């Protein structure tokens, strides 16, 4: 993300976003949140599962830092990741 977006433009991008399997999904089980051909959020399975249920963590596509919060579903991880993307995209410099 190179420049600040207006809240309206960021919302338009989010409204056009879709969840898709990452190209390397077979090996990593990662998912991407994509809008206009651009990956906004990467969702990865959490490997710290004590209960046996799969959990998910997200990160912004231009970041290597995963979220601290684990989400119970891919969809909830996507929503959380898009919220963080919107905050980052509209943040004043």
Secondary structure, DSSP 4 states (H G I P E B T S, - for coil): --S---HHHHHHHHHT-EEEE-TTHHHH--EEEEETTEEEEEEEE-S--SSSS--EEEEETT--PPPSS-BSSHHHHHHHHHHHHHHHHH---
